[in-house]
Amino acid sequence: MKQRIITALILAPLVILGILYLPLAWFLFALAVITLIGFWEWTQFVNAKSRNLALIPSLVFGAGSLIWLHPDMNSLNHLTSSHYSLLVIGVIWWVISSYLAISYPKSRSWWENSRVMRHLFGILTLLPFYWSVVYLRAESMATDAFHGAKLVLFVCLIVWAADSGAYFAGKRFGKHKMAPAVSPNKTIEGLLGGMVISVLVGTLVARGFELHFSSAAMMYFTILCTVGISVLGDLVESMFKRVSDIKDSSNIIPGHGGVLDRIDSLTAAFPVFAFLYFF
């Protein structure tokens, strides 16, 4: 626990500073490195003989997305149907994968023996995450350098608040398991507690950051959907680790495991938030 706290105290300020102050090109590069590490960790879930070869499909799709979506300032400030379609794909994936996690182990037989499906699941998890963060970070950047950064931080803060709220509410009130076959410690009471805390934090942060939604009701709806899917995103990665008999995706972050272990909730939260925010 001591190592976990020390690492968090070091990484959290670095992440926040990076979101706020990195120029867009460097932000895209840093996020690409994080995503690439996530893809490398995902190769453990593919059950391939060579992890190097298992990384190739993700690299091909990742490079293809860069060619398809043109990550320059002009394109990112004028999103097209191509940009939006990736968000739609991301949302559909998280609805499907959430069902797979909740219905586990019954759903396991549908995909367990298919390497193609396992590759596809990794691509659907990490590519929409990458691009949704990029869209949000670049939002209105030509007129307000910090607006997009505030949006990215807003998502991070409500998800982190939900994680903390769910932990304490689950400890105190948790009785009804969400998906006991995947993660025995996650409860419905914990989820509800996390949602309450995330709404409170989201309200304060939106006011402090001067973020504007079409209405208060839409803001609360967006927060609740984002937080709800973030909890399920955590369950989805737990499901893949359980099937692959892996405890942590790696040990790259002392006390925290791997990159996927730290961003599992965010990989689900960002595409859903971006979809609701832009649409």
C-alpha positions as protocol buffer text, in pm:
chain_id: "A"
residue {
  index: 1
  type: MET
  ca { x: 0 y: 0 z: 0 }
}
residue {
  index: 2
  type: LYS
  ca { x: 288 y: 238 z: 82 }
}
residue {
  index: 3
  type: GLN
  ca { x: 440 y: 188 z: -265 }
}
residue {
  index: 4
  type: ARG
  ca { x: 98 y: 235 z: -423 }
}
residue {
  index: 5
  type: ILE
  ca { x: 44 y: 569 z: -246 }
}
residue {
  index: 6
  type: ILE
  ca { x: 393 y: 698 z: -327 }
}
residue {
  index: 7
  type: THR
  ca { x: 354 y: 612 z: -695 }
}
residue {
  index: 8
  type: ALA
  ca { x: 12 y: 778 z: -708 }
}
residue {
  index: 9
  type: LEU
  ca { x: 146 y: 1095 z: -546 }
}
residue {
  index: 10
  type: ILE
  ca { x: 416 y: 1114 z: -812 }
}
residue {
  index: 11
  type: LEU
  ca { x: 210 y: 1016 z: -1117 }
}
residue {
  index: 12
  type: ALA
  ca { x: -110 y: 1212 z: -1050 }
}
residue {
  index: 13
  type: PRO
  ca { x: 53 y: 1559 z: -1066 }
}
residue {
  index: 14
  type: LEU
  ca { x: 250 y: 1457 z: -1376 }
}
residue {
  index: 15
  type: VAL
  ca { x: -67 y: 1341 z: -1550 }
}
residue {
  index: 16
  type: ILE
  ca { x: -253 y: 1660 z: -1461 }
}
residue {
  index: 17
  type: LEU
  ca { x: 34 y: 1882 z: -1573 }
}
residue {
  index: 18
  type: GLY
  ca { x: 65 y: 1686 z: -1897 }
}
residue {
  index: 19
  type: ILE
  ca { x: -304 y: 1725 z: -1972 }
}
residue {
  index: 20
  type: LEU
  ca { x: -295 y: 2098 z: -1903 }
}
residue {
  index: 21
  type: TYR
  ca { x: 35 y: 2211 z: -2048 }
}
residue {
  index: 22
  type: LEU
  ca { x: 167 y: 1971 z: -2310 }
}
residue {
  index: 23
  type: PRO
  ca { x: 138 y: 2114 z: -2663 }
}
residue {
  index: 24
  type: LEU
  ca { x: -113 y: 1917 z: -2869 }
}
residue {
  index: 25
  type: ALA
  ca { x: 153 y: 1734 z: -3072 }
}
residue {
  index: 26
  type: TRP
  ca { x: 335 y: 1620 z: -2757 }
}
residue {
  index: 27
  type: PHE
  ca { x: 6 y: 1531 z: -2591 }
}
residue {
  index: 28
  type: LEU
  ca { x: -85 y: 1311 z: -2887 }
}
residue {
  index: 29
  type: PHE
  ca { x: 257 y: 1147 z: -2871 }
}
residue {
  index: 30
  type: ALA
  ca { x: 241 y: 1082 z: -2495 }
}
residue {
  index: 31
  type: LEU
  ca { x: -109 y: 939 z: -2526 }
}
residue {
  index: 32
  type: ALA
  ca { x: 4 y: 723 z: -2819 }
}
residue {
  index: 33
  type: VAL
  ca { x: 285 y: 579 z: -2605 }
}
residue {
  index: 34
  type: ILE
  ca { x: 39 y: 496 z: -2326 }
}
residue {
  index: 35
  type: THR
  ca { x: -196 y: 335 z: -2579 }
}
residue {
  index: 36
  type: LEU
  ca { x: 89 y: 138 z: -2737 }
}
residue {
  index: 37
  type: ILE
  ca { x: 190 y: 2 z: -2395 }
}
residue {
  index: 38
  type: GLY
  ca { x: -175 y: -91 z: -2345 }
}
residue {
  index: 39
  type: PHE
  ca { x: -173 y: -281 z: -2674 }
}
residue {
  index: 40
  type: TRP
  ca { x: 147 y: -461 z: -2570 }
}
residue {
  index: 41
  type: GLU
  ca { x: -12 y: -564 z: -2240 }
}
residue {
  index: 42
  type: TRP
  ca { x: -321 y: -681 z: -2429 }
}
residue {
  index: 43
  type: THR
  ca { x: -112 y: -932 z: -2624 }
}
residue {
  index: 44
  type: GLN
  ca { x: -121 y: -1148 z: -2309 }
}
residue {
  index: 45
  type: PHE
  ca { x: -497 y: -1185 z: -2356 }
}
residue {
  index: 46
  type: VAL
  ca { x: -467 y: -1301 z: -2716 }
}
residue {
  index: 47
  type: ASN
  ca { x: -313 y: -1637 z: -2625 }
}
residue {
  index: 48
  type: ALA
  ca { x: -64 y: -1615 z: -2914 }
}
residue {
  index: 49
  type: LYS
  ca { x: 269 y: -1797 z: -2940 }
}
residue {
  index: 50
  type: SER
  ca { x: 455 y: -1470 z: -3000 }
}
residue {
  index: 51
  type: ARG
  ca { x: 360 y: -1145 z: -2830 }
}
residue {
  index: 52
  type: ASN
  ca { x: 559 y: -950 z: -3090 }
}
residue {
  index: 53
  type: LEU
  ca { x: 349 y: -1097 z: -3371 }
}
residue {
  index: 54
  type: ALA
  ca { x: 33 y: -1050 z: -3166 }
}
residue {
  index: 55
  type: LEU
  ca { x: 107 y: -676 z: -3154 }
}
residue {
  index: 56
  type: ILE
  ca { x: 103 y: -636 z: -3533 }
}
residue {
  index: 57
  type: PRO
  ca { x: -278 y: -616 z: -3588 }
}
residue {
  index: 58
  type: SER
  ca { x: -307 y: -339 z: -3328 }
}
residue {
  index: 59
  type: LEU
  ca { x: -21 y: -146 z: -3490 }
}
residue {
  index: 60
  type: VAL
  ca { x: -180 y: -180 z: -3833 }
}
residue {
  index: 61
  type: PHE
  ca { x: -520 y: -58 z: -3713 }
}
residue {
  index: 62
  type: GLY
  ca { x: -360 y: 219 z: -3510 }
}
residue {
  index: 63
  type: ALA
  ca { x: -159 y: 345 z: -3808 }
}
residue {
  index: 64
  type: GLY
  ca { x: -468 y: 315 z: -4027 }
}
residue {
  index: 65
  type: SER
  ca { x: -668 y: 529 z: -3786 }
}
residue {
  index: 66
  type: LEU
  ca { x: -402 y: 802 z: -3803 }
}
residue {
  index: 67
  type: ILE
  ca { x: -427 y: 808 z: -4182 }
}
residue {
  index: 68
  type: TRP
  ca { x: -807 y: 796 z: -4173 }
}
residue {
  index: 69
  type: LEU
  ca { x: -868 y: 1066 z: -3910 }
}
residue {
  index: 70
  type: HIS
  ca { x: -581 y: 1313 z: -3970 }
}
residue {
  index: 71
  type: PRO
  ca { x: -478 y: 1427 z: -3619 }
}
residue {
  index: 72
  type: ASP
  ca { x: -398 y: 1788 z: -3711 }
}
residue {
  index: 73
  type: MET
  ca { x: -542 y: 2098 z: -3549 }
}
residue {
  index: 74
  type: ASN
  ca { x: -771 y: 2182 z: -3840 }
}
residue {
  index: 75
  type: SER
  ca { x: -924 y: 1834 z: -3864 }
}
residue {
  index: 76
  type: LEU
  ca { x: -968 y: 1801 z: -3489 }
}
residue {
  index: 77
  type: ASN
  ca { x: -1149 y: 2135 z: -3470 }
}
residue {
  index: 78
  type: HIS
  ca { x: -1387 y: 2033 z: -3749 }
}
residue {
  index: 79
  type: LEU
  ca { x: -1497 y: 1682 z: -3664 }
}
residue {
  index: 80
  type: THR
  ca { x: -1658 y: 1487 z: -3947 }
}
residue {
  index: 81
  type: SER
  ca { x: -1874 y: 1178 z: -3970 }
}
residue {
  index: 82
  type: SER
  ca { x: -1555 y: 969 z: -3975 }
}
residue {
  index: 83
  type: HIS
  ca { x: -1453 y: 1106 z: -3636 }
}
residue {
  index: 84
  type: TYR
  ca { x: -1799 y: 1055 z: -3492 }
}
residue {
  index: 85
  type: SER
  ca { x: -1826 y: 702 z: -3630 }
}
residue {
  index: 86
  type: LEU
  ca { x: -1535 y: 590 z: -3412 }
}
residue {
  index: 87
  type: LEU
  ca { x: -1716 y: 720 z: -3105 }
}
residue {
  index: 88
  type: VAL
  ca { x: -2028 y: 528 z: -3206 }
}
residue {
  index: 89
  type: ILE
  ca { x: -1821 y: 212 z: -3251 }
}
residue {
  index: 90
  type: GLY
  ca { x: -1667 y: 267 z: -2908 }
}
residue {
  index: 91
  type: VAL
  ca { x: -2004 y: 308 z: -2738 }
}
residue {
  index: 92
  type: ILE
  ca { x: -2146 y: -2 z: -2908 }
}
residue {
  index: 93
  type: TRP
  ca { x: -1840 y: -202 z: -2801 }
}
residue {
  index: 94
  type: TRP
  ca { x: -1875 y: -102 z: -2437 }
}
residue {
  index: 95
  type: VAL
  ca { x: -2242 y: -195 z: -2434 }
}
residue {
  index: 96
  type: ILE
  ca { x: -2157 y: -536 z: -2577 }
}
residue {
  index: 97
  type: SER
  ca { x: -1851 y: -595 z: -2358 }
}
residue {
  index: 98
  type: SER
  ca { x: -2044 y: -490 z: -2047 }
}
residue {
  index: 99
  type: TYR
  ca { x: -2299 y: -758 z: -2124 }
}
residue {
  index: 100
  type: LEU
  ca { x: -2018 y: -1011 z: -2171 }
}
residue {
  index: 101
  type: ALA
  ca { x: -1879 y: -923 z: -1828 }
}
residue {
  index: 102
  type: ILE
  ca { x: -2213 y: -926 z: -1648 }
}
residue {
  index: 103
  type: SER
  ca { x: -2318 y: -1257 z: -1807 }
}
residue {
  index: 104
  type: TYR
  ca { x: -1977 y: -1421 z: -1746 }
}
residue {
  index: 105
  type: PRO
  ca { x: -1901 y: -1714 z: -1737 }
}
residue {
  index: 106
  type: LYS
  ca { x: -2190 y: -1799 z: -1970 }
}
residue {
  index: 107
  type: SER
  ca { x: -2054 y: -1557 z: -2232 }
}
residue {
  index: 108
  type: ARG
  ca { x: -1703 y: -1701 z: -2213 }
}
residue {
  index: 109
  type: SER
  ca { x: -1767 y: -1976 z: -2468 }
}
residue {
  index: 110
  type: TRP
  ca { x: -1859 y: -1719 z: -2735 }
}
residue {
  index: 111
  type: TRP
  ca { x: -1511 y: -1575 z: -2768 }
}
residue {
  index: 112
  type: GLU
  ca { x: -1262 y: -1766 z: -2553 }
}
residue {
  index: 113
  type: ASN
  ca { x: -1119 y: -1982 z: -2832 }
}
residue {
  index: 114
  type: SER
  ca { x: -1109 y: -1712 z: -3099 }
}
residue {
  index: 115
  type: ARG
  ca { x: -782 y: -1521 z: -3135 }
}
residue {
  index: 116
  type: VAL
  ca { x: -946 y: -1296 z: -3392 }
}
residue {
  index: 117
  type: MET
  ca { x: -1209 y: -1192 z: -3139 }
}
residue {
  index: 118
  type: ARG
  ca { x: -946 y: -1130 z: -2873 }
}
residue {
  index: 119
  type: HIS
  ca { x: -746 y: -911 z: -3111 }
}
residue {
  index: 120
  type: LEU
  ca { x: -1061 y: -724 z: -3207 }
}
residue {
  index: 121
  type: PHE
  ca { x: -1158 y: -669 z: -2844 }
}
residue {
  index: 122
  type: GLY
  ca { x: -822 y: -503 z: -2773 }
}
residue {
  index: 123
  type: ILE
  ca { x: -852 y: -274 z: -3074 }
}
residue {
  index: 124
  type: LEU
  ca { x: -1208 y: -178 z: -2981 }
}
residue {
  index: 125
  type: THR
  ca { x: -1099 y: -107 z: -2625 }
}
residue {
  index: 126
  type: LEU
  ca { x: -796 y: 113 z: -2693 }
}
residue {
  index: 127
  type: LEU
  ca { x: -848 y: 291 z: -3027 }
}
residue {
  index: 128
  type: PRO
  ca { x: -1179 y: 464 z: -2937 }
}
residue {
  index: 129
  type: PHE
  ca { x: -1021 y: 554 z: -2602 }
}
residue {
  index: 130
  type: TYR
  ca { x: -724 y: 719 z: -2773 }
}
residue {
  index: 131
  type: TRP
  ca { x: -929 y: 918 z: -3020 }
}
residue {
  index: 132
  type: SER
  ca { x: -1198 y: 1025 z: -2775 }
}
residue {
  index: 133
  type: VAL
  ca { x: -931 y: 1175 z: -2547 }
}
residue {
  index: 134
  type: VAL
  ca { x: -775 y: 1347 z: -2849 }
}
residue {
  index: 135
  type: TYR
  ca { x: -1111 y: 1491 z: -2961 }
}
residue {
  index: 136
  type: LEU
  ca { x: -1179 y: 1630 z: -2615 }
}
residue {
  index: 137
  type: ARG
  ca { x: -830 y: 1772 z: -2569 }
}
residue {
  index: 138
  type: ALA
  ca { x: -845 y: 1953 z: -2904 }
}
residue {
  index: 139
  type: GLU
  ca { x: -1196 y: 2089 z: -2848 }
}
residue {
  index: 140
  type: SER
  ca { x: -1203 y: 2469 z: -2903 }
}
residue {
  index: 141
  type: MET
  ca { x: -824 y: 2475 z: -2873 }
}
residue {
  index: 142
  type: ALA
  ca { x: -792 y: 2750 z: -3133 }
}
residue {
  index: 143
  type: THR
  ca { x: -986 y: 2990 z: -2910 }
}
residue {
  index: 144
  type: ASP
  ca { x: -919 y: 2854 z: -2559 }
}
residue {
  index: 145
  type: ALA
  ca { x: -602 y: 2652 z: -2500 }
}
residue {
  index: 146
  type: PHE
  ca { x: -731 y: 2506 z: -2174 }
}
residue {
  index: 147
  type: HIS
  ca { x: -1093 y: 2422 z: -2257 }
}
residue {
  index: 148
  type: GLY
  ca { x: -1016 y: 2076 z: -2394 }
}
residue {
  index: 149
  type: ALA
  ca { x: -774 y: 2006 z: -2110 }
}
residue {
  index: 150
  type: LYS
  ca { x: -1051 y: 2087 z: -1863 }
}
residue {
  index: 151
  type: LEU
  ca { x: -1282 y: 1840 z: -2038 }
}
residue {
  index: 152
  type: VAL
  ca { x: -1021 y: 1563 z: -2016 }
}
residue {
  index: 153
  type: LEU
  ca { x: -956 y: 1641 z: -1650 }
}
residue {
  index: 154
  type: PHE
  ca { x: -1331 y: 1650 z: -1584 }
}
residue {
  index: 155
  type: VAL
  ca { x: -1367 y: 1292 z: -1707 }
}
residue {
  index: 156
  type: CYS
  ca { x: -1064 y: 1177 z: -1506 }
}
residue {
  index: 157
  type: LEU
  ca { x: -1190 y: 1342 z: -1188 }
}
residue {
  index: 158
  type: ILE
  ca { x: -1544 y: 1203 z: -1200 }
}
residue {
  index: 159
  type: VAL
  ca { x: -1410 y: 853 z: -1272 }
}
residue {
  index: 160
  type: TRP
  ca { x: -1153 y: 874 z: -992 }
}
residue {
  index: 161
  type: ALA
  ca { x: -1421 y: 1008 z: -758 }
}
residue {
  index: 162
  type: ALA
  ca { x: -1652 y: 722 z: -855 }
}
residue {
  index: 163
  type: ASP
  ca { x: -1376 y: 466 z: -792 }
}
residue {
  index: 164
  type: SER
  ca { x: -1315 y: 605 z: -443 }
}
residue {
  index: 165
  type: GLY
  ca { x: -1685 y: 640 z: -364 }
}
residue {
  index: 166
  type: ALA
  ca { x: -1756 y: 287 z: -485 }
}
residue {
  index: 167
  type: TYR
  ca { x: -1475 y: 147 z: -270 }
}
residue {
  index: 168
  type: PHE
  ca { x: -1595 y: 306 z: 53 }
}
residue {
  index: 169
  type: ALA
  ca { x: -1967 y: 256 z: -16 }
}
residue {
  index: 170
  type: GLY
  ca { x: -1902 y: -106 z: -108 }
}
residue {
  index: 171
  type: LYS
  ca { x: -1703 y: -161 z: 211 }
}
residue {
  index: 172
  type: ARG
  ca { x: -1976 y: -11 z: 425 }
}
residue {
  index: 173
  type: PHE
  ca { x: -2298 y: -113 z: 253 }
}
residue {
  index: 174
  type: GLY
  ca { x: -2207 y: -369 z: -15 }
}
residue {
  index: 175
  type: LYS
  ca { x: -2428 y: -679 z: -18 }
}
residue {
  index: 176
  type: HIS
  ca { x: -2542 y: -741 z: -375 }
}
residue {
  index: 177
  type: LYS
  ca { x: -2264 y: -850 z: -612 }
}
residue {
  index: 178
  type: MET
  ca { x: -2256 y: -703 z: -962 }
}
residue {
  index: 179
  type: ALA
  ca { x: -2063 y: -982 z: -1135 }
}
residue {
  index: 180
  type: PRO
  ca { x: -1931 y: -1224 z: -870 }
}
residue {
  index: 181
  type: ALA
  ca { x: -1774 y: -1457 z: -1126 }
}
residue {
  index: 182
  type: VAL
  ca { x: -1557 y: -1171 z: -1255 }
}
residue {
  index: 183
  type: SER
  ca { x: -1492 y: -945 z: -954 }
}
residue {
  index: 184
  type: PRO
  ca { x: -1639 y: -1061 z: -622 }
}
residue {
  index: 185
  type: ASN
  ca { x: -1569 y: -729 z: -449 }
}
residue {
  index: 186
  type: LYS
  ca { x: -1779 y: -507 z: -674 }
}
residue {
  index: 187
  type: THR
  ca { x: -2132 y: -448 z: -550 }
}
residue {
  index: 188
  type: ILE
  ca { x: -2440 y: -262 z: -668 }
}
residue {
  index: 189
  type: GLU
  ca { x: -2430 y: -54 z: -348 }
}
residue {
  index: 190
  type: GLY
  ca { x: -2073 y: 42 z: -428 }
}
residue {
  index: 191
  type: LEU
  ca { x: -2174 y: 146 z: -780 }
}
residue {
  index: 192
  type: LEU
  ca { x: -2455 y: 365 z: -646 }
}
residue {
  index: 193
  type: GLY
  ca { x: -2224 y: 522 z: -389 }
}
residue {
  index: 194
  type: GLY
  ca { x: -1969 y: 596 z: -659 }
}
residue {
  index: 195
  type: MET
  ca { x: -2234 y: 758 z: -875 }
}
residue {
  index: 196
  type: VAL
  ca { x: -2347 y: 986 z: -592 }
}
residue {
  index: 197
  type: ILE
  ca { x: -1990 y: 1102 z: -524 }
}
residue {
  index: 198
  type: SER
  ca { x: -1919 y: 1149 z: -894 }
}
residue {
  index: 199
  type: VAL
  ca { x: -2227 y: 1372 z: -934 }
}
residue {
  index: 200
  type: LEU
  ca { x: -2118 y: 1587 z: -641 }
}
residue {
  index: 201
  type: VAL
  ca { x: -1760 y: 1613 z: -767 }
}
residue {
  index: 202
  type: GLY
  ca { x: -1874 y: 1666 z: -1126 }
}
residue {
  index: 203
  type: THR
  ca { x: -2105 y: 1951 z: -1025 }
}
residue {
  index: 204
  type: LEU
  ca { x: -1828 y: 2130 z: -838 }
}
residue {
  index: 205
  type: VAL
  ca { x: -1565 y: 2071 z: -1107 }
}
residue {
  index: 206
  type: ALA
  ca { x: -1795 y: 2179 z: -1393 }
}
residue {
  index: 207
  type: ARG
  ca { x: -1868 y: 2501 z: -1205 }
}
residue {
  index: 208
  type: GLY
  ca { x: -1501 y: 2560 z: -1121 }
}
residue {
  index: 209
  type: PHE
  ca { x: -1384 y: 2484 z: -1476 }
}
residue {
  index: 210
  type: GLU
  ca { x: -1675 y: 2681 z: -1628 }
}
residue {
  index: 211
  type: LEU
  ca { x: -1778 y: 2386 z: -1843 }
}
residue {
  index: 212
  type: HIS
  ca { x: -2112 y: 2425 z: -2014 }
}
residue {
  index: 213
  type: PHE
  ca { x: -2360 y: 2152 z: -2105 }
}
residue {
  index: 214
  type: SER
  ca { x: -2690 y: 2196 z: -2286 }
}
residue {
  index: 215
  type: SER
  ca { x: -2867 y: 2168 z: -1951 }
}
residue {
  index: 216
  type: ALA
  ca { x: -2807 y: 2059 z: -1592 }
}
residue {
  index: 217
  type: ALA
  ca { x: -3008 y: 1745 z: -1660 }
}
residue {
  index: 218
  type: MET
  ca { x: -2784 y: 1659 z: -1955 }
}
residue {
  index: 219
  type: MET
  ca { x: -2474 y: 1712 z: -1743 }
}
residue {
  index: 220
  type: TYR
  ca { x: -2599 y: 1474 z: -1475 }
}
residue {
  index: 221
  type: PHE
  ca { x: -2709 y: 1222 z: -1736 }
}
residue {
  index: 222
  type: THR
  ca { x: -2363 y: 1237 z: -1898 }
}
residue {
  index: 223
  type: ILE
  ca { x: -2187 y: 1196 z: -1563 }
}
residue {
  index: 224
  type: LEU
  ca { x: -2400 y: 898 z: -1462 }
}
residue {
  index: 225
  type: CYS
  ca { x: -2360 y: 723 z: -1798 }
}
residue {
  index: 226
  type: THR
  ca { x: -1985 y: 787 z: -1800 }
}
residue {
  index: 227
  type: VAL
  ca { x: -1935 y: 662 z: -1446 }
}
residue {
  index: 228
  type: GLY
  ca { x: -2164 y: 363 z: -1491 }
}
residue {
  index: 229
  type: ILE
  ca { x: -1977 y: 243 z: -1799 }
}
residue {
  index: 230
  type: SER
  ca { x: -1640 y: 312 z: -1632 }
}
residue {
  index: 231
  type: VAL
  ca { x: -1723 y: 61 z: -1358 }
}
residue {
  index: 232
  type: LEU
  ca { x: -1819 y: -193 z: -1621 }
}
residue {
  index: 233
  type: GLY
  ca { x: -1495 y: -119 z: -1806 }
}
residue {
  index: 234
  type: ASP
  ca { x: -1306 y: -227 z: -1498 }
}
residue {
  index: 235
  type: LEU
  ca { x: -1511 y: -548 z: -1495 }
}
residue {
  index: 236
  type: VAL
  ca { x: -1435 y: -615 z: -1860 }
}
residue {
  index: 237
  type: GLU
  ca { x: -1059 y: -606 z: -1809 }
}
residue {
  index: 238
  type: SER
  ca { x: -1099 y: -824 z: -1498 }
}
residue {
  index: 239
  type: MET
  ca { x: -1287 y: -1073 z: -1714 }
}
residue {
  index: 240
  type: PHE
  ca { x: -1006 y: -1092 z: -1971 }
}
residue {
  index: 241
  type: LYS
  ca { x: -744 y: -1127 z: -1699 }
}
residue {
  index: 242
  type: ARG
  ca { x: -943 y: -1403 z: -1532 }
}
residue {
  index: 243
  type: VAL
  ca { x: -978 y: -1599 z: -1857 }
}
residue {
  index: 244
  type: SER
  ca { x: -605 y: -1555 z: -1927 }
}
residue {
  index: 245
  type: ASP
  ca { x: -515 y: -1639 z: -1565 }
}
residue {
  index: 246
  type: ILE
  ca { x: -332 y: -1306 z: -1517 }
}
residue {
  index: 247
  type: LYS
  ca { x: -331 y: -1101 z: -1197 }
}
residue {
  index: 248
  type: ASP
  ca { x: -191 y: -773 z: -1335 }
}
residue {
  index: 249
  type: SER
  ca { x: -150 y: -666 z: -1696 }
}
residue {
  index: 250
  type: SER
  ca { x: 218 y: -593 z: -1617 }
}
residue {
  index: 251
  type: ASN
  ca { x: 435 y: -449 z: -1338 }
}
residue {
  index: 252
  type: ILE
  ca { x: 540 y: -132 z: -1519 }
}
residue {
  index: 253
  type: ILE
  ca { x: 383 y: 96 z: -1253 }
}
residue {
  index: 254
  type: PRO
  ca { x: 516 y: 13 z: -903 }
}
residue {
  index: 255
  type: GLY
  ca { x: 233 y: -81 z: -671 }
}
residue {
  index: 256
  type: HIS
  ca { x: -31 y: -45 z: -941 }
}
residue {
  index: 257
  type: GLY
  ca { x: 43 y: -316 z: -1198 }
}
residue {
  index: 258
  type: GLY
  ca { x: 24 y: -222 z: -1564 }
}
residue {
  index: 259
  type: VAL
  ca { x: -112 y: 58 z: -1778 }
}
residue {
  index: 260
  type: LEU
  ca { x: -432 y: -134 z: -1849 }
}
residue {
  index: 261
  type: ASP
  ca { x: -484 y: -183 z: -1476 }
}
residue {
  index: 262
  type: ARG
  ca { x: -477 y: 196 z: -1431 }
}
residue {
  index: 263
  type: ILE
  ca { x: -679 y: 306 z: -1734 }
}
residue {
  index: 264
  type: ASP
  ca { x: -935 y: 23 z: -1756 }
}
residue {
  index: 265
  type: SER
  ca { x: -1214 y: 248 z: -1626 }
}
residue {
  index: 266
  type: LEU
  ca { x: -1103 y: 539 z: -1844 }
}
residue {
  index: 267
  type: THR
  ca { x: -1095 y: 332 z: -2163 }
}
residue {
  index: 268
  type: ALA
  ca { x: -1470 y: 290 z: -2124 }
}
residue {
  index: 269
  type: ALA
  ca { x: -1547 y: 633 z: -1980 }
}
residue {
  index: 270
  type: PHE
  ca { x: -1388 y: 855 z: -2244 }
}
residue {
  index: 271
  type: PRO
  ca { x: -1566 y: 722 z: -2557 }
}
residue {
  index: 272
  type: VAL
  ca { x: -1904 y: 737 z: -2381 }
}
residue {
  index: 273
  type: PHE
  ca { x: -1846 y: 1087 z: -2242 }
}
residue {
  index: 274
  type: ALA
  ca { x: -1716 y: 1217 z: -2576 }
}
residue {
  index: 275
  type: PHE
  ca { x: -2011 y: 1062 z: -2760 }
}
residue {
  index: 276
  type: LEU
  ca { x: -2262 y: 1231 z: -2529 }
}
residue {
  index: 277
  type: TYR
  ca { x: -2073 y: 1560 z: -2518 }
}
residue {
  index: 278
  type: PHE
  ca { x: -2032 y: 1603 z: -2894 }
}
residue {
  index: 279
  type: PHE
  ca { x: -2369 y: 1462 z: -2998 }
}
